[in-house]
Amino acid sequence: MVINTVLSVMAYNYPSQNLSVYLSDDGGSDLTFYALLEASRFSKHWLPFCRKFSIEPRSPTAYFSTTPEPQDSNPVMDQEWLIIKALYEDMRNKIQSITKMGRISEEVRKEHKGFLEWNSDSTLHVHQSIV
């Protein structure tokens, strides 16, 4: 998932006012917008977790695939680790589910005004830029 790269860059220990992240999607897909929306929600938990515990690597997939489940070595971190992993899996499952469907449901579209950029005239080749 490209979202892991975006989350990894966002977790850099670098002044946020000096860092911009741009994602280019040739298809201008509302599916990509949805994935970014879910990633932004997850980042509110992931980024503080990374800072608090000096997490490396900062890509959630890389981190969870190389870090064994906690063994009661640090109860605070262990509890947060389990919560963050569950939130990550939830985000990943939501993105995969929407991707398999190939469309964004009306219920999800109502969650953010950004989905208004895609209308019946939008196609993979004819659409507005989203910045």
N, CA, C and O atoms as CSV, one atom per row, in Angstrom:
chain,resi,resn,atom,element,x,y,z
A,1,MET,N,N,0.835,-1.189,0.000
A,1,MET,CA,C,0.000,0.000,0.000
A,1,MET,C,C,0.877,1.249,0.000
A,1,MET,O,O,1.791,1.380,0.814
A,2,VAL,N,N,0.593,2.143,-0.905
A,2,VAL,CA,C,1.292,3.434,-0.974
A,2,VAL,C,C,1.080,4.208,0.325
A,2,VAL,O,O,1.917,5.021,0.717
A,3,ILE,N,N,-0.019,3.954,0.972
A,3,ILE,CA,C,-0.352,4.662,2.205
A,3,ILE,C,C,0.738,4.460,3.256
A,3,ILE,O,O,0.990,5.362,4.055
A,4,ASN,N,N,1.387,3.297,3.272
A,4,ASN,CA,C,2.474,3.062,4.225
A,4,ASN,C,C,3.626,4.036,4.012
A,4,ASN,O,O,4.238,4.503,4.973
A,5,THR,N,N,3.917,4.338,2.762
A,5,THR,CA,C,4.978,5.302,2.460
A,5,THR,C,C,4.582,6.689,2.943
A,5,THR,O,O,5.394,7.400,3.533
A,6,VAL,N,N,3.345,7.070,2.696
A,6,VAL,CA,C,2.858,8.379,3.139
A,6,VAL,C,C,2.944,8.474,4.665
A,6,VAL,O,O,3.420,9.476,5.198
A,7,LEU,N,N,2.486,7.436,5.364
A,7,LEU,CA,C,2.534,7.440,6.827
A,7,LEU,C,C,3.973,7.472,7.335
A,7,LEU,O,O,4.269,8.135,8.329
A,8,SER,N,N,4.857,6.762,6.660
A,8,SER,CA,C,6.260,6.743,7.045
A,8,SER,C,C,6.879,8.138,6.938
A,8,SER,O,O,7.587,8.576,7.844
A,9,VAL,N,N,6.615,8.821,5.849
A,9,VAL,CA,C,7.153,10.172,5.660
A,9,VAL,C,C,6.553,11.132,6.691
A,9,VAL,O,O,7.251,11.988,7.235
A,10,MET,N,N,5.268,10.981,6.949
A,10,MET,CA,C,4.624,11.851,7.937
A,10,MET,C,C,5.220,11.660,9.333
A,10,MET,O,O,5.176,12.577,10.153
A,11,ALA,N,N,5.773,10.479,9.609
A,11,ALA,CA,C,6.320,10.180,10.931
A,11,ALA,C,C,7.768,10.637,11.098
A,11,ALA,O,O,8.344,10.471,12.173
A,12,TYR,N,N,8.368,11.212,10.045
A,12,TYR,CA,C,9.741,11.716,10.168
A,12,TYR,C,C,9.835,12.688,11.335
A,12,TYR,O,O,8.896,13.429,11.627
A,13,ASN,N,N,10.962,12.672,11.983
A,13,ASN,CA,C,11.231,13.638,13.042
A,13,ASN,C,C,11.774,14.903,12.376
A,13,ASN,O,O,12.975,15.174,12.404
A,14,TYR,N,N,10.868,15.661,11.783
A,14,TYR,CA,C,11.219,16.827,10.972
A,14,TYR,C,C,10.114,17.853,11.160
A,14,TYR,O,O,8.949,17.469,11.264
A,15,PRO,N,N,10.427,19.135,11.209
A,15,PRO,CA,C,9.378,20.148,11.417
A,15,PRO,C,C,8.286,20.058,10.344
A,15,PRO,O,O,8.568,20.169,9.150
A,16,SER,N,N,7.058,19.860,10.777
A,16,SER,CA,C,5.960,19.657,9.827
A,16,SER,C,C,5.755,20.845,8.894
A,16,SER,O,O,5.301,20.666,7.764
A,17,GLN,N,N,6.082,22.059,9.348
A,17,GLN,CA,C,5.919,23.224,8.480
A,17,GLN,C,C,6.929,23.223,7.334
A,17,GLN,O,O,6.771,23.982,6.378
A,18,ASN,N,N,7.958,22.389,7.413
A,18,ASN,CA,C,8.981,22.314,6.369
A,18,ASN,C,C,8.852,21.060,5.508
A,18,ASN,O,O,9.730,20.775,4.693
A,19,LEU,N,N,7.777,20.318,5.681
A,19,LEU,CA,C,7.615,19.054,4.970
A,19,LEU,C,C,6.254,18.997,4.292
A,19,LEU,O,O,5.228,19.258,4.920
A,20,SER,N,N,6.249,18.661,3.033
A,20,SER,CA,C,5.000,18.465,2.294
A,20,SER,C,C,5.032,17.079,1.672
A,20,SER,O,O,6.079,16.615,1.220
A,21,VAL,N,N,3.888,16.427,1.651
A,21,VAL,CA,C,3.774,15.104,1.044
A,21,VAL,C,C,2.774,15.211,-0.096
A,21,VAL,O,O,1.639,15.645,0.103
A,22,TYR,N,N,3.199,14.813,-1.293
A,22,TYR,CA,C,2.327,14.826,-2.456
A,22,TYR,C,C,2.193,13.406,-2.980
A,22,TYR,O,O,3.181,12.677,-3.075
A,23,LEU,N,N,0.998,13.022,-3.312
A,23,LEU,CA,C,0.745,11.704,-3.868
A,23,LEU,C,C,0.129,11.894,-5.236
A,23,LEU,O,O,-0.876,12.589,-5.384
A,24,SER,N,N,0.726,11.284,-6.224
A,24,SER,CA,C,0.210,11.393,-7.585
A,24,SER,C,C,-0.502,10.110,-7.959
A,24,SER,O,O,0.051,9.019,-7.825
A,25,ASP,N,N,-1.726,10.245,-8.425
A,25,ASP,CA,C,-2.516,9.100,-8.871
A,25,ASP,C,C,-2.982,9.404,-10.280
A,25,ASP,O,O,-3.853,10.250,-10.479
A,26,ASP,N,N,-2.413,8.726,-11.253
A,26,ASP,CA,C,-2.749,9.001,-12.651
A,26,ASP,C,C,-4.234,8.883,-12.935
A,26,ASP,O,O,-4.754,9.543,-13.835
A,27,GLY,N,N,-4.917,8.045,-12.172
A,27,GLY,CA,C,-6.346,7.860,-12.399
A,27,GLY,C,C,-7.203,8.859,-11.657
A,27,GLY,O,O,-8.416,8.901,-11.864
A,28,GLY,N,N,-6.598,9.674,-10.787
A,28,GLY,CA,C,-7.398,10.634,-10.026
A,28,GLY,C,C,-8.520,9.949,-9.275
A,28,GLY,O,O,-9.642,10.451,-9.218
A,29,SER,N,N,-8.219,8.830,-8.713
A,29,SER,CA,C,-9.230,7.932,-8.184
A,29,SER,C,C,-9.816,8.382,-6.852
A,29,SER,O,O,-9.097,8.824,-5.956
A,30,ASP,N,N,-11.126,8.261,-6.741
A,30,ASP,CA,C,-11.763,8.496,-5.457
A,30,ASP,C,C,-11.380,7.391,-4.475
A,30,ASP,O,O,-11.508,7.566,-3.263
A,31,LEU,N,N,-10.910,6.254,-4.990
A,31,LEU,CA,C,-10.420,5.183,-4.123
A,31,LEU,C,C,-9.126,5.623,-3.432
A,31,LEU,O,O,-8.915,5.323,-2.257
A,32,THR,N,N,-8.263,6.333,-4.163
A,32,THR,CA,C,-7.029,6.858,-3.567
A,32,THR,C,C,-7.377,7.906,-2.517
A,32,THR,O,O,-6.774,7.940,-1.445
A,33,PHE,N,N,-8.347,8.759,-2.825
A,33,PHE,CA,C,-8.779,9.767,-1.864
A,33,PHE,C,C,-9.291,9.084,-0.592
A,33,PHE,O,O,-8.982,9.522,0.517
A,34,TYR,N,N,-10.065,8.021,-0.752
A,34,TYR,CA,C,-10.582,7.281,0.397
A,34,TYR,C,C,-9.424,6.712,1.226
A,34,TYR,O,O,-9.430,6.811,2.453
A,35,ALA,N,N,-8.436,6.118,0.553
A,35,ALA,CA,C,-7.290,5.548,1.261
A,35,ALA,C,C,-6.549,6.633,2.054
A,35,ALA,O,O,-6.133,6.401,3.189
A,36,LEU,N,N,-6.389,7.800,1.460
A,36,LEU,CA,C,-5.742,8.907,2.167
A,36,LEU,C,C,-6.582,9.387,3.353
A,36,LEU,O,O,-6.044,9.742,4.402
A,37,LEU,N,N,-7.878,9.395,3.178
A,37,LEU,CA,C,-8.771,9.790,4.268
A,37,LEU,C,C,-8.620,8.825,5.445
A,37,LEU,O,O,-8.506,9.254,6.593
A,38,GLU,N,N,-8.619,7.530,5.157
A,38,GLU,CA,C,-8.440,6.529,6.213
A,38,GLU,C,C,-7.056,6.650,6.844
A,38,GLU,O,O,-6.914,6.529,8.061
A,39,ALA,N,N,-6.034,6.889,6.017
A,39,ALA,CA,C,-4.670,7.044,6.541
A,39,ALA,C,C,-4.567,8.266,7.445
A,39,ALA,O,O,-3.867,8.233,8.457
A,40,SER,N,N,-5.260,9.344,7.087
A,40,SER,CA,C,-5.205,10.547,7.928
A,40,SER,C,C,-5.843,10.274,9.287
A,40,SER,O,O,-5.391,10.793,10.308
A,41,ARG,N,N,-6.878,9.470,9.295
A,41,ARG,CA,C,-7.513,9.108,10.567
A,41,ARG,C,C,-6.569,8.247,11.409
A,41,ARG,O,O,-6.420,8.469,12.611
A,42,PHE,N,N,-5.941,7.271,10.771
A,42,PHE,CA,C,-5.008,6.402,11.478
A,42,PHE,C,C,-3.782,7.174,11.960
A,42,PHE,O,O,-3.254,6.890,13.035
A,43,SER,N,N,-3.331,8.146,11.173
A,43,SER,CA,C,-2.116,8.901,11.518
A,43,SER,C,C,-2.258,9.638,12.845
A,43,SER,O,O,-1.254,9.908,13.504
A,44,LYS,N,N,-3.471,9.967,13.248
A,44,LYS,CA,C,-3.685,10.660,14.522
A,44,LYS,C,C,-3.282,9.785,15.706
A,44,LYS,O,O,-3.067,10.286,16.810
A,45,HIS,N,N,-3.181,8.479,15.475
A,45,HIS,CA,C,-2.735,7.543,16.504
A,45,HIS,C,C,-1.304,7.080,16.239
A,45,HIS,O,O,-0.493,6.976,17.160
A,46,TRP,N,N,-1.004,6.804,14.964
A,46,TRP,CA,C,0.299,6.273,14.577
A,46,TRP,C,C,1.439,7.254,14.841
A,46,TRP,O,O,2.472,6.872,15.390
A,47,LEU,N,N,1.257,8.504,14.456
A,47,LEU,CA,C,2.340,9.481,14.594
A,47,LEU,C,C,2.727,9.714,16.057
A,47,LEU,O,O,3.918,9.707,16.366
A,48,PRO,N,N,1.773,9.922,16.967
A,48,PRO,CA,C,2.173,10.054,18.380
A,48,PRO,C,C,2.831,8.776,18.932
A,48,PRO,O,O,3.760,8.855,19.736
A,49,PHE,N,N,2.354,7.619,18.504
A,49,PHE,CA,C,2.946,6.346,18.925
A,49,PHE,C,C,4.403,6.272,18.478
A,49,PHE,O,O,5.271,5.881,19.258
A,50,CYS,N,N,4.679,6.646,17.227
A,50,CYS,CA,C,6.047,6.639,16.699
A,50,CYS,C,C,6.945,7.563,17.507
A,50,CYS,O,O,8.071,7.203,17.848
A,51,ARG,N,N,6.445,8.753,17.811
A,51,ARG,CA,C,7.254,9.728,18.550
A,51,ARG,C,C,7.488,9.284,19.995
A,51,ARG,O,O,8.597,9.386,20.520
A,52,LYS,N,N,6.439,8.799,20.614
A,52,LYS,CA,C,6.513,8.422,22.028
A,52,LYS,C,C,7.510,7.286,22.266
A,52,LYS,O,O,8.238,7.291,23.258
A,53,PHE,N,N,7.539,6.307,21.345
A,53,PHE,CA,C,8.366,5.123,21.555
A,53,PHE,C,C,9.533,5.017,20.566
A,53,PHE,O,O,10.170,3.968,20.470
A,54,SER,N,N,9.814,6.098,19.832
A,54,SER,CA,C,10.915,6.111,18.841
A,54,SER,C,C,10.848,4.894,17.919
A,54,SER,O,O,11.812,4.140,17.790
A,55,ILE,N,N,9.707,4.721,17.293
A,55,ILE,CA,C,9.441,3.553,16.451
A,55,ILE,C,C,10.267,3.594,15.177
A,55,ILE,O,O,10.346,4.625,14.509
A,56,GLU,N,N,10.870,2.489,14.853
A,56,GLU,CA,C,11.578,2.266,13.585
A,56,GLU,C,C,11.289,0.845,13.148
A,56,GLU,O,O,11.299,-0.035,14.009
A,57,PRO,N,N,11.040,0.555,11.928
A,57,PRO,CA,C,10.768,1.481,10.841
A,57,PRO,C,C,9.414,2.150,11.042
A,57,PRO,O,O,8.573,1.667,11.800
A,58,ARG,N,N,9.219,3.261,10.353
A,58,ARG,CA,C,8.006,4.051,10.550
A,58,ARG,C,C,6.868,3.683,9.600
A,58,ARG,O,O,5.763,4.210,9.721
A,59,SER,N,N,7.130,2.804,8.682
A,59,SER,CA,C,6.061,2.274,7.835
A,59,SER,C,C,5.305,1.242,8.677
A,59,SER,O,O,5.919,0.290,9.160
A,60,PRO,N,N,3.990,1.402,8.866
A,60,PRO,CA,C,3.259,0.459,9.717
A,60,PRO,C,C,3.404,-1.004,9.280
A,60,PRO,O,O,3.575,-1.885,10.123
A,61,THR,N,N,3.339,-1.266,7.984
A,61,THR,CA,C,3.471,-2.650,7.526
A,61,THR,C,C,4.843,-3.209,7.880
A,61,THR,O,O,4.952,-4.325,8.389
A,62,ALA,N,N,5.882,-2.438,7.614
A,62,ALA,CA,C,7.239,-2.891,7.928
A,62,ALA,C,C,7.403,-3.072,9.439
A,62,ALA,O,O,8.001,-4.050,9.887
A,63,TYR,N,N,6.888,-2.157,10.200
A,63,TYR,CA,C,7.030,-2.234,11.657
A,63,TYR,C,C,6.329,-3.476,12.205
A,63,TYR,O,O,6.939,-4.258,12.934
A,64,PHE,N,N,5.056,-3.662,11.861
A,64,PHE,CA,C,4.311,-4.778,12.430
A,64,PHE,C,C,4.773,-6.141,11.898
A,64,PHE,O,O,4.578,-7.162,12.557
A,65,SER,N,N,5.377,-6.156,10.718
A,65,SER,CA,C,5.864,-7.437,10.195
A,65,SER,C,C,7.231,-7.821,10.777
A,65,SER,O,O,7.628,-8.983,10.698
A,66,THR,N,N,7.949,-6.858,11.357
A,66,THR,CA,C,9.272,-7.157,11.915
A,66,THR,C,C,9.318,-7.075,13.434
A,66,THR,O,O,10.326,-7.441,14.038
A,67,THR,N,N,8.258,-6.609,14.055
A,67,THR,CA,C,8.227,-6.459,15.509
A,67,THR,C,C,7.287,-7.503,16.092
A,67,THR,O,O,6.093,-7.507,15.793
A,68,PRO,N,N,7.826,-8.388,16.923
A,68,PRO,CA,C,6.958,-9.419,17.505
A,68,PRO,C,C,5.927,-8.819,18.452
A,68,PRO,O,O,6.094,-7.711,18.962
A,69,GLU,N,N,4.867,-9.572,18.672
A,69,GLU,CA,C,3.837,-9.119,19.593
A,69,GLU,C,C,4.459,-8.908,20.979
A,69,GLU,O,O,5.360,-9.649,21.373
A,70,PRO,N,N,3.983,-7.903,21.715
A,70,PRO,CA,C,4.581,-7.581,23.018
A,70,PRO,C,C,4.573,-8.771,23.984
A,70,PRO,O,O,3.688,-9.626,23.948
A,71,GLN,N,N,5.585,-8.791,24.840
A,71,GLN,CA,C,5.736,-9.866,25.834
A,71,GLN,C,C,5.796,-9.302,27.259
A,71,GLN,O,O,6.552,-9.816,28.083
A,72,ASP,N,N,5.030,-8.275,27.563
A,72,ASP,CA,C,4.969,-7.671,28.898
A,72,ASP,C,C,6.275,-7.041,29.355
A,72,ASP,O,O,6.515,-6.918,30.556
A,73,SER,N,N,7.117,-6.642,28.418
A,73,SER,CA,C,8.376,-6.003,28.806
A,73,SER,C,C,8.143,-4.551,29.234
A,73,SER,O,O,8.810,-4.054,30.141
A,74,ASN,N,N,7.201,-3.879,28.583
A,74,ASN,CA,C,6.841,-2.503,28.912
A,74,ASN,C,C,5.314,-2.435,28.806
A,74,ASN,O,O,4.781,-2.258,27.710
A,75,PRO,N,N,4.608,-2.571,29.930
A,75,PRO,CA,C,3.141,-2.660,29.894
A,75,PRO,C,C,2.450,-1.517,29.154
A,75,PRO,O,O,1.453,-1.734,28.464
A,76,VAL,N,N,2.979,-0.299,29.297
A,76,VAL,CA,C,2.363,0.849,28.614
A,76,VAL,C,C,2.512,0.695,27.106
A,76,VAL,O,O,1.542,0.836,26.361
A,77,MET,N,N,3.737,0.404,26.658
A,77,MET,CA,C,3.963,0.237,25.226
A,77,MET,C,C,3.201,-0.983,24.701
A,77,MET,O,O,2.631,-0.939,23.611
A,78,ASP,N,N,3.194,-2.056,25.468
A,78,ASP,CA,C,2.510,-3.269,25.034
A,78,ASP,C,C,1.031,-3.011,24.757
A,78,ASP,O,O,0.491,-3.460,23.746
A,79,GLN,N,N,0.388,-2.289,25.662
A,79,GLN,CA,C,-1.038,-1.984,25.497
A,79,GLN,C,C,-1.262,-1.082,24.274
A,79,GLN,O,O,-2.167,-1.321,23.475
A,80,GLU,N,N,-0.434,-0.054,24.142
A,80,GLU,CA,C,-0.570,0.845,22.990
A,80,GLU,C,C,-0.261,0.116,21.687
A,80,GLU,O,O,-0.917,0.356,20.673
A,81,TRP,N,N,0.725,-0.765,21.706
A,81,TRP,CA,C,1.091,-1.559,20.531
A,81,TRP,C,C,-0.124,-2.334,20.021
A,81,TRP,O,O,-0.420,-2.327,18.826
A,82,LEU,N,N,-0.819,-2.999,20.939
A,82,LEU,CA,C,-1.999,-3.788,20.555
A,82,LEU,C,C,-3.104,-2.902,19.978
A,82,LEU,O,O,-3.756,-3.276,19.003
A,83,ILE,N,N,-3.309,-1.746,20.572
A,83,ILE,CA,C,-4.341,-0.814,20.088
A,83,ILE,C,C,-3.971,-0.300,18.702
A,83,ILE,O,O,-4.810,-0.294,17.801
A,84,ILE,N,N,-2.719,0.132,18.520
A,84,ILE,CA,C,-2.278,0.681,17.237
A,84,ILE,C,C,-2.333,-0.387,16.157
A,84,ILE,O,O,-2.750,-0.107,15.033
A,85,LYS,N,N,-1.921,-1.602,16.480
A,85,LYS,CA,C,-1.976,-2.675,15.480
A,85,LYS,C,C,-3.418,-2.945,15.061
A,85,LYS,O,O,-3.684,-3.142,13.875
A,86,ALA,N,N,-4.347,-2.957,16.002
A,86,ALA,CA,C,-5.761,-3.166,15.674
A,86,ALA,C,C,-6.283,-2.034,14.795
A,86,ALA,O,O,-7.023,-2.279,13.842
A,87,LEU,N,N,-5.902,-0.798,15.111
A,87,LEU,CA,C,-6.322,0.343,14.286
A,87,LEU,C,C,-5.739,0.242,12.880
A,87,LEU,O,O,-6.419,0.543,11.899
A,88,TYR,N,N,-4.475,-0.184,12.782
A,88,TYR,CA,C,-3.840,-0.343,11.474
A,88,TYR,C,C,-4.548,-1.423,10.651
A,88,TYR,O,O,-4.839,-1.221,9.472
A,89,GLU,N,N,-4.818,-2.554,11.271
A,89,GLU,CA,C,-5.499,-3.634,10.548
A,89,GLU,C,C,-6.894,-3.209,10.115
A,89,GLU,O,O,-7.351,-3.580,9.034
A,90,ASP,N,N,-7.572,-2.434,10.954
A,90,ASP,CA,C,-8.892,-1.921,10.594
A,90,ASP,C,C,-8.804,-1.003,9.379
A,90,ASP,O,O,-9.603,-1.116,8.450
A,91,MET,N,N,-7.820,-0.086,9.390
A,91,MET,CA,C,-7.626,0.813,8.241
A,91,MET,C,C,-7.325,0.006,6.984
A,91,MET,O,O,-7.929,0.234,5.936
A,92,ARG,N,N,-6.396,-0.933,7.088
A,92,ARG,CA,C,-5.997,-1.748,5.940
A,92,ARG,C,C,-7.191,-2.540,5.391
A,92,ARG,O,O,-7.384,-2.611,4.178
A,93,ASN,N,N,-7.987,-3.129,6.280
A,93,ASN,CA,C,-9.155,-3.903,5.844
A,93,ASN,C,C,-10.201,-3.027,5.171
A,93,ASN,O,O,-10.806,-3.434,4.179
A,94,LYS,N,N,-10.420,-1.832,5.699
A,94,LYS,CA,C,-11.382,-0.911,5.077
A,94,LYS,C,C,-10.938,-0.541,3.660
A,94,LYS,O,O,-11.741,-0.546,2.727
A,95,ILE,N,N,-9.652,-0.220,3.510
A,95,ILE,CA,C,-9.128,0.168,2.196
A,95,ILE,C,C,-9.218,-1.008,1.223
A,95,ILE,O,O,-9.626,-0.833,0.075
A,96,GLN,N,N,-8.843,-2.193,1.672
A,96,GLN,CA,C,-8.907,-3.373,0.807
A,96,GLN,C,C,-10.339,-3.704,0.413
A,96,GLN,O,O,-10.600,-4.094,-0.725
A,97,SER,N,N,-11.255,-3.552,1.343
A,97,SER,CA,C,-12.662,-3.844,1.063
A,97,SER,C,C,-13.224,-2.901,-0.001
A,97,SER,O,O,-13.881,-3.342,-0.944
A,98,ILE,N,N,-12.962,-1.607,0.156
A,98,ILE,CA,C,-13.439,-0.614,-0.814
A,98,ILE,C,C,-12.781,-0.856,-2.173
A,98,ILE,O,O,-13.433,-0.735,-3.211
A,99,THR,N,N,-11.494,-1.196,-2.167
A,99,THR,CA,C,-10.777,-1.450,-3.418
A,99,THR,C,C,-11.371,-2.653,-4.143
A,99,THR,O,O,-11.534,-2.628,-5.363
A,100,LYS,N,N,-11.694,-3.701,-3.397
A,100,LYS,CA,C,-12.312,-4.891,-4.016
A,100,LYS,C,C,-13.668,-4.552,-4.622
A,100,LYS,O,O,-14.018,-5.046,-5.694
A,101,MET,N,N,-14.438,-3.697,-3.921
A,101,MET,CA,C,-15.746,-3.286,-4.458
A,101,MET,C,C,-15.569,-2.428,-5.703
A,101,MET,O,O,-16.415,-2.442,-6.597
A,102,GLY,N,N,-14.472,-1.683,-5.761
A,102,GLY,CA,C,-14.196,-0.839,-6.915
A,102,GLY,C,C,-14.976,0.462,-6.945
A,102,GLY,O,O,-14.985,1.167,-7.954
A,103,ARG,N,N,-15.622,0.776,-5.848
A,103,ARG,CA,C,-16.395,2.019,-5.786
A,103,ARG,C,C,-16.575,2.433,-4.330
A,103,ARG,O,O,-16.423,1.632,-3.408
A,104,ILE,N,N,-16.899,3.696,-4.156
A,104,ILE,CA,C,-17.140,4.248,-2.824
A,104,ILE,C,C,-18.643,4.291,-2.590
A,104,ILE,O,O,-19.385,4.831,-3.411
A,105,SER,N,N,-19.089,3.736,-1.494
A,105,SER,CA,C,-20.526,3.724,-1.200
A,105,SER,C,C,-21.012,5.142,-0.899
A,105,SER,O,O,-20.224,6.014,-0.532
A,106,GLU,N,N,-22.301,5.359,-1.056
A,106,GLU,CA,C,-22.881,6.673,-0.764
A,106,GLU,C,C,-22.710,7.028,0.707
A,106,GLU,O,O,-22.505,8.194,1.046
A,107,GLU,N,N,-22.792,6.040,1.571
A,107,GLU,CA,C,-22.613,6.265,3.003
A,107,GLU,C,C,-21.220,6.832,3.293
A,107,GLU,O,O,-21.078,7.777,4.069
A,108,VAL,N,N,-20.199,6.253,2.667
A,108,VAL,CA,C,-18.824,6.721,2.861
A,108,VAL,C,C,-18.639,8.091,2.216
A,108,VAL,O,O,-17.956,8.948,2.776
A,109,ARG,N,N,-19.242,8.309,1.039
A,109,ARG,CA,C,-19.123,9.598,0.341
A,109,ARG,C,C,-19.621,10.757,1.203
A,109,ARG,O,O,-19.128,11.878,1.081
A,110,LYS,N,N,-20.580,10.493,2.058
A,110,LYS,CA,C,-21.142,11.547,2.913
A,110,LYS,C,C,-20.201,11.944,4.041
A,110,LYS,O,O,-20.428,12.955,4.707
A,111,GLU,N,N,-19.144,11.159,4.266
A,111,GLU,CA,C,-18.222,11.420,5.368
A,111,GLU,C,C,-17.293,12.603,5.113
A,111,GLU,O,O,-16.773,13.188,6.064
A,112,HIS,N,N,-17.072,12.968,3.842
A,112,HIS,CA,C,-16.115,14.035,3.552
A,112,HIS,C,C,-16.516,14.758,2.273
A,112,HIS,O,O,-16.862,14.127,1.275
A,113,LYS,N,N,-16.467,16.069,2.312
A,113,LYS,CA,C,-16.864,16.863,1.144
A,113,LYS,C,C,-15.920,16.666,-0.040
A,113,LYS,O,O,-16.282,16.982,-1.173
A,114,GLY,N,N,-14.714,16.145,0.205
A,114,GLY,CA,C,-13.766,15.909,-0.883
A,114,GLY,C,C,-14.292,14.957,-1.942
A,114,GLY,O,O,-13.866,15.019,-3.096
A,115,PHE,N,N,-15.209,14.078,-1.568
A,115,PHE,CA,C,-15.774,13.145,-2.543
A,115,PHE,C,C,-16.654,13.848,-3.578
A,115,PHE,O,O,-16.987,13.265,-4.610
A,116,LEU,N,N,-17.028,15.092,-3.304
A,116,LEU,CA,C,-17.838,15.851,-4.265
A,116,LEU,C,C,-17.061,16.160,-5.546
A,116,LEU,O,O,-17.654,16.528,-6.560
A,117,GLU,N,N,-15.717,16.008,-5.498
A,117,GLU,CA,C,-14.894,16.249,-6.683
A,117,GLU,C,C,-15.164,15.221,-7.785
A,117,GLU,O,O,-14.870,15.468,-8.954
A,118,TRP,N,N,-15.717,14.085,-7.414
A,118,TRP,CA,C,-16.039,13.041,-8.403
A,118,TRP,C,C,-17.538,13.033,-8.610
A,118,TRP,O,O,-18.309,12.835,-7.671
A,119,ASN,N,N,-17.938,13.248,-9.841
A,119,ASN,CA,C,-19.354,13.241,-10.168
A,119,ASN,C,C,-19.580,12.330,-11.372
A,119,ASN,O,O,-18.666,11.623,-11.796
A,120,SER,N,N,-20.770,12.345,-11.910
A,120,SER,CA,C,-21.095,11.447,-13.017
A,120,SER,C,C,-20.287,11.738,-14.278
A,120,SER,O,O,-20.172,10.873,-15.146
A,121,ASP,N,N,-19.726,12.941,-14.395
A,121,ASP,CA,C,-18.915,13.287,-15.564
A,121,ASP,C,C,-17.454,12.879,-15.414
A,121,ASP,O,O,-16.712,12.873,-16.397
A,122,SER,N,N,-17.035,12.540,-14.209
A,122,SER,CA,C,-15.646,12.175,-13.957
A,122,SER,C,C,-15.350,10.764,-14.465
A,122,SER,O,O,-16.147,9.841,-14.295
A,123,THR,N,N,-14.183,10.627,-15.092
A,123,THR,CA,C,-13.709,9.326,-15.529
A,123,THR,C,C,-12.255,9.190,-15.105
A,123,THR,O,O,-11.691,10.118,-14.525
A,124,LEU,N,N,-11.643,8.050,-15.385
A,124,LEU,CA,C,-10.222,7.877,-15.066
A,124,LEU,C,C,-9.339,8.865,-15.830
A,124,LEU,O,O,-8.238,9.192,-15.385
A,125,HIS,N,N,-9.824,9.337,-16.979
A,125,HIS,CA,C,-9.014,10.223,-17.814
A,125,HIS,C,C,-9.478,11.680,-17.774
A,125,HIS,O,O,-8.711,12.586,-18.100
A,126,VAL,N,N,-10.723,11.905,-17.378
A,126,VAL,CA,C,-11.268,13.263,-17.325
A,126,VAL,C,C,-11.754,13.519,-15.898
A,126,VAL,O,O,-12.795,13.010,-15.483
A,127,HIS,N,N,-10.982,14.316,-15.156
A,127,HIS,CA,C,-11.326,14.626,-13.784
A,127,HIS,C,C,-10.526,15.853,-13.336
A,127,HIS,O,O,-9.541,16.240,-13.963
A,128,GLN,N,N,-10.984,16.448,-12.233
A,128,GLN,CA,C,-10.275,17.599,-11.689
A,128,GLN,C,C,-9.058,17.113,-10.901
A,128,GLN,O,O,-9.026,15.984,-10.413
A,129,SER,N,N,-8.076,17.975,-10.790
A,129,SER,CA,C,-6.931,17.686,-9.930
A,129,SER,C,C,-7.342,17.882,-8.476
A,129,SER,O,O,-8.119,18.776,-8.143
A,130,ILE,N,N,-6.809,17.034,-7.637
A,130,ILE,CA,C,-7.055,17.177,-6.205
A,130,ILE,C,C,-5.708,17.488,-5.578
A,130,ILE,O,O,-4.788,16.673,-5.651
A,131,VAL,N,N,-5.581,18.655,-4.963
A,131,VAL,CA,C,-4.329,19.034,-4.315
A,131,VAL,C,C,-4.595,19.298,-2.853
A,131,VAL,O,O,-3.674,19.635,-2.109
